Amino acid sequence: MAVWQVKTRGRVIYFGNKKRKKLTPSACNEPFKGRFWCPRKKWFFKEPCPFVNRRECNNYQLMCGAL
């Protein structure tokens, strides 16, 4: 059981007990307290992802095998 979760439902993203409207349709690079959420890795990063959208991320993974 997770202590703290990030979930999306429709146009809303939940960071634990906090919720707000998603800034991007795929929920990539959603900012939260100075960090950026990556739905693929299910983790926060200090800098935003260099990819413009989830399709670019998927294409990169298919070509290179990993992120």
Contact map, one row per residue, 1 for C-alpha under 8 A:
1110000000000000000000000000000000000000000000000000000000000000000
1111100000000000000000000000000000000000000000000000000000000000000
1111100000000000000000000000000000000000000000000000000000000000000
0111110000000011000000000000000000000000000000000000000000000000000
0111111000000111000000000000000000000000000000000000000000000000000
0001111100001111000000000000000000000000000000000000000000000000000
0000111110001110000000000000000000000000000000000000000000000000000
0000011111111100000000000010000000000000000000000000000000000000000
0000001111111000000000000000000000000000000000000000000000000000000
0000000111110000000000000000000000000000000000000000000000000000000
0000000111111000000011001000000000000000000000000000000000000000000
0000000111111100001111000000000000000000000000000000000000000000000
0000011110111110001111000010000000000000000000000000000000000000000
0000111100011111111100000000000000000000000000000000000000000000000
0001111000001111111000000000000000000000000000000000000000000000000
0001110000000111111000000000000000000000000000000000000000000000000
0000000000000111111000000000000000000000000000000000000000000000000
0000000000000111111100000000000000000000000000000000000000000000000
0000000000011111111110000000000000000000000000000000000000000000000
0000000000011100011111000000000000000000000000000000000000000000000
0000000000111000001111100000000000000000000000000000000000000000000
0000000000111000000111111010010000000000000000000000000000000000000
0000000000000000000011111010010000000000000000000000000000000000000
0000000000000000000001111111110000000000000000000000000000000000000
0000000000100000000001111111000000000000000000000000000000000000000
0000000000000000000000011111000000000000000000000000110000000000000
0000000100001000000001111111110000001110000000000000000000000000000
0000000000000000000000011111110000011110000000001000110000000000000
0000000000000000000000010011111000011100000000011000000000000000000
0000000000000000000001110011111100011100000000000000000000000000000
0000000000000000000000000000111111111000000000000000000000000000000
0000000000000000000000000000011111111000000000000000000000000000000
0000000000000000000000000000001111100000000000000000000000000000000
0000000000000000000000000000001111110000000001000000000000000000000
0000000000000000000000000000001111111000000111110000000000000000000
0000000000000000000000000001111101111100000111111000000000000000000
0000000000000000000000000011111100111110011110000000000000000000000
0000000000000000000000000011110000011111111110001000000000000000000
0000000000000000000000000011000000001111111000000000000000000000000
0000000000000000000000000000000000000111110000000000000000000000000
0000000000000000000000000000000000000111111000000000000000000000000
0000000000000000000000000000000000001111111100000000000000000000000
0000000000000000000000000000000000001110111110000000000000000000000
0000000000000000000000000000000000111100011111000000000000000000000
0000000000000000000000000000000000111100001111110000000000000000000
0000000000000000000000000000000001110000000111110000000000000000000
0000000000000000000000000000000000110000000011111000000000000000000
0000000000000000000000000000100000110000000011111100000000000000000
0000000000000000000000000001100000010100000000111111000000000000000
0000000000000000000000000000000000000000000000011111000000000000000
0000000000000000000000000000000000000000000000001111110110000000000
0000000000000000000000000000000000000000000000001111110100000000000
0000000000000000000000000101000000000000000000000011111110000000000
0000000000000000000000000101000000000000000000000011111111000000000
0000000000000000000000000000000000000000000000000000111111100000000
0000000000000000000000000000000000000000000000000011111111110000000
0000000000000000000000000000000000000000000000000010111111111000000
0000000000000000000000000000000000000000000000000000011111111100000
0000000000000000000000000000000000000000000000000000001111111110000
0000000000000000000000000000000000000000000000000000000111111111111
0000000000000000000000000000000000000000000000000000000011111111111
0000000000000000000000000000000000000000000000000000000001111111110
0000000000000000000000000000000000000000000000000000000000111111100
0000000000000000000000000000000000000000000000000000000000011111111
0000000000000000000000000000000000000000000000000000000000011111111
0000000000000000000000000000000000000000000000000000000000011101111
0000000000000000000000000000000000000000000000000000000000011001111
